[in-house]
Amino acid sequence: MAITLSASDSALAEAPRPVLLTPSQVWGIVMLAPYLLIFIAFVVYPVGYGLWLARDPASYVALFNDPIFARAAVNTLIFLLVGINLKMVIALFLSGFFIQQRGWIKWLSVIFILPWAVPSIPTILSVRFMLNPEWGMVNHLIFNLTGDDGPNWLNDPTIALSMAIGMHIWKSLPFWTLILITGRLAISQDLFEAAEVDGATWWQKFRYITWPSMQTLYITCTLLSMIWTLGDFNSVYLLTGGGPADLTHVLSTLGIRYLRLDQLSLAMASIVCAMPLVLPLVYFMMKRLSR
């Protein structure tokens, strides 16, 4: 029996089937797949697993009942408010110093950037050895100059935390100075030349030209530095180890302390407690960048 097709049926039969993905889209997925796998393996999974370990409310009760946690939280706030702001103010003024067109300043800038370029472990440990009260270079120099024994730098909580803040500033100051130098170089020199013609002082140039031009960059760098510093444990852990008597811990090093005591849930809970500090900083930074 012969089967006849109508014109509409033949048109449907000859119509091409829709392609789900074009070759360019397939290649795009192939190129993105390694990044997505790495992101899931090293970001999503660790964060999710850490939140799962810190899910027990009893961990937070034990954490808040630990007096070391309260001291670590206060130390973290001091570290952020004092260390970050002092570092950024120094970096702001040093950026104006290093943009001067002088040969010896270029050589000095090479030396200045070394603390940031050298790895943290050998530099911070070398400073710790220098501050040793018995055979450290600092106390040895004090004894040769004054005849008196130097202080036990890392045995006093206030001095030890101050040294850790100073270590953090010394280590990261070159990086933020370079960032602010780029901001200064982006300012038109015509503005400064016009200000000189009008007889403006250096402070008036800074107040009315430099600062308005760099204000957004400065605040963004400050927020980003706070976020990075919350996760930085090198300056405290390598210099003081959280001592003396666990009085110089910050939240990042407190988690390591609990890990050494085989208290994994408390370690994860202490890290989660830093999120109320991190999330607002991330929000304000992204809000400023989106303007």
GUZA-880294 format. One record per residue (C-alpha): x, y, z. Coordinates in steps of 0.001 Angstrom, whole numbers, padded with zeros to 6 digits, always signed. Each point is the difference from the previous one (the first is absolute). Layout:
N
XYZ/...
This chain:
291
+000000+000000+000000/+001509+003350-001034/+000372+002711+002589/-000338+003575-001137/+001338+002976+001958/-001660+003323+000011/+001953+003188-000640/+000008+000926+003697/+001250-003463+001013/+002833+000115-002519/+000998+003484+001200/+000164-001254+003584/+002038-003001-001065/+002502+002159-001845/+000318+002648+002786/+003425-000132+001747/+000078-001115+003594/+000904+002732+002501/+003587-000149+001220/+000281+000011+003806/+003479+001543+000167/+002088+001695-002621/+003669-000993-000350/+001106+003273+001605/-002263-000664+002983/+001395-003524+000350/+003546+001340-000014/-001010+002617+002559/-001270-002713+002341/+003178-002024-000556/+002155+003006+000880/-002047+000839+003085/-000187-003561+001306/+003535-000098+001562/-000594+003323+001760/-003374-001174+001325/+001490-003272+001234/+002856+001804+001747/-002431+002538+001485/-002249-002755+001329/+002907-002085+001317/+001982+002781+001678/-002645+002610+000890/-003531-001375+000147/+000871-003333+001600/+002387+001335+002719/-002383+002808+000944/-003004-002301+000015/+001842-002653+001983/+001195+002589+002514/-003551+001298+000491/-001214-003561+000429/+002633-000654+002687/-001043+003194+001798/-003715-000804-000099/-000306-001088+003646/-001313+002825+002248/+001864-001556+002935/+003275+000960-001685/-000912+003675+000106/-001074-000258+003643/+003371-001523+000895/+001754+002590-002140/-001659+002990+001655/+000705-001473+003425/+003703-000157-000808/+001695+003219+001249/+002684-000372-002664/-002654+000515-002692/-001075+003336+001485/+003617+001150+000161/+000587-001149-003587/-003055+001932-001209/+001245+003174+001700/+003488-000533-001403/-001470-000421-003480/-001841+003322+000246/+003145+001733+001278/+002011-001573-002814/-002471+001251-002594/-000655+003490+001358/+003577+000853+000906/+002065-002063-002425/-002015+000561-003168/-000616+003712+000437/+003588+000716+001045/+001313-002025-002918/-002208+001715-002574/+000772+003511+001277/+003749-000713-000178/-000435-001529-003462/-001898+003084-001162/+002789+002379+000941/+002793-002333-001114/-001646-000193-003417/+000544+003734-000311/+003639-000410+000983/+000824-002754-002480/-001454+001757-003058/+002743+002617+000152/+002279-000074-003024/+003321-000576+001723/+002518-002745-000685/+000658-000972+003599/-003733-000331+000675/-000232-002643-002720/+002726-002042+001703/-001665+000522+003364/-003306-001259-001415/+001675-003284-000958/+001134-000491+003606/-003385+001133+001291/-001886-002689-001920/+002159-002872+001289/-002043-000753+003187/-003073-000662-002121/+001890-001987-002645/+001826-002298+002442/-002038-002970+001397/-001630+000535+003391/+001396-002969+001900/+003741+000840-000127/-000515+003744+000503/-002368-000248+002976/+002004-002777+001654/+003174+002051-000407/-001686+002911+001792/-001093-002400+002751/+003603-001141+000467/+001162+003635+000080/-002453+000727+002835/+001172-002923+002134/+000706+001424+003493/+003152-002073+000585/+001951-000099-003245/-002045+002163-002367/+001715+002749-001954/-002326+002744+001270/+000674-000595+003697/+003683-000538-000722/+000125+003430-001639/-001873+001572+002930/+002474-001533+002451/+002992+001294-001965/-001430+003525-000140/-001478+000361+003484/+001442-002821+002091/-003528-001098+000942/-001844-003138-000983/-002702+000508-002595/-003637-000916+000638/-001528-003384-000670/-001777+001219-003091/-002321-002926-000601/-000792-000793+003653/-002246+003035+000510/-003409-000308-001758/-000244+003694-000878/+003529+000210-001383/-000332-003340-001789/-003246+001026-001721/+001544+003357-000919/+002969-001820-001509/-002364-002224-002002/-001843+003078-001305/+003326+001606-000891/+001060-003203-001744/-003191+000008-002052/+000481+003655-000963/+003649-000532-000958/-000830-003077-002085/-002974+001307-001974/+000757+003729-000168/+001950-000174-003313/-002915-001626-001835/-002563+002631+000967/+002517+002772-000615/+000417-001233-003575/-003772-000059-000493/-000331+003576+001233/+002947+001087-002150/-001960-001080-003064/-002900+002105+001211/+002224+003042+000400/+001540-000459-003447/-003494+000024-001531/-000602+003564+001203/+000600+002618-002682/+003134+002063+000630/-001735+003036-001453/-002015+000295+003212/+003160+000189+002114/+001628+002491-002374/-003059+002232+000178/+000022-000258+003798/+003669+001002+000111/-000741+003045-002113/-002708+000971+002493/+002500-000408+002878/-001545-003080+001592/+001940-001763+002755/+000672-003738-000010/-002802-000526+002496/-002466+001925-002168/+001042-002083-003006/-000564-003176+001982/-003328+001142+001441/-001588+001387-003150/+001637-002062-002773/+001630-003218+001202/-002492-001158+002607/-003199+000598-002035/+001578-001876-002921/+001163-002955+002131/-002781-000224+002569/-001863-002855-001702/+003196-001976-000584/+001149+000556+003579/-003270-001170+001567/-000192-003006-002322/+003570-001014+000888/-000784+000408+003700/-003036-002291-000232/+001899-002573-002024/+002913+000127+002444/-002383-000648+002899/-001426-003049-001770/+003451-001421-000677/+001233+000773+003512/-002863-001930+001587/+001361-003131-001664/+003671+000803+000614/+001507-001980+002872/+003699+000248-000882/+000773+003239+001820/-001377-001263+003309/+000534-003742-000169/+003595+000087-001225/+001060+002872+002254/-001753-000687+003314/-001712-003358-000510/-003010+001523+001751/+001985+000417+003200/+000704+000813+002650/-002737-002099+001624/-002147+000137-003171/-000537+003747+000493/+000998+001190-003482/-002171-002317-002061/-002210+001396-002755/-002914-001889-001516/+002100-001488-002798/+002648-001383+002374/-002589-001094+002555/-001290-002559-002486/+003505-001460-000292/+000217-000218+003792/-003187-002057+000141/+001258-002218-002809/+003160-000726+001967/-002212-000954+002950/-002007-002332-002282/-003148+002117+000418/-001074+000182-003636/-003537+001240+000616/+001263+002915+002120/+002597+000836-002656/-002655+000216-002690/-002358+001923+002299/+002698+002611+000721/+000507+000494-003733/-003753+000290-000614/-000162+002684+002701/+002220+002162-002210/-002633+000039-002747/-002028+002868+001585/+003140+002084-000457/+000813-001223-003505/-003422+000178-001662/-000679+003721+000671/+003488+000854-001257/-000590-002001-003184/-003394+001671-000473/+001335+003552+000361/+002985-000726-002222/-002153-001455-002793/-002427+002895+000356/+002797+002531-000492/+001457-001921-002947/-003391-000142-001711/-000358+003806-000076/
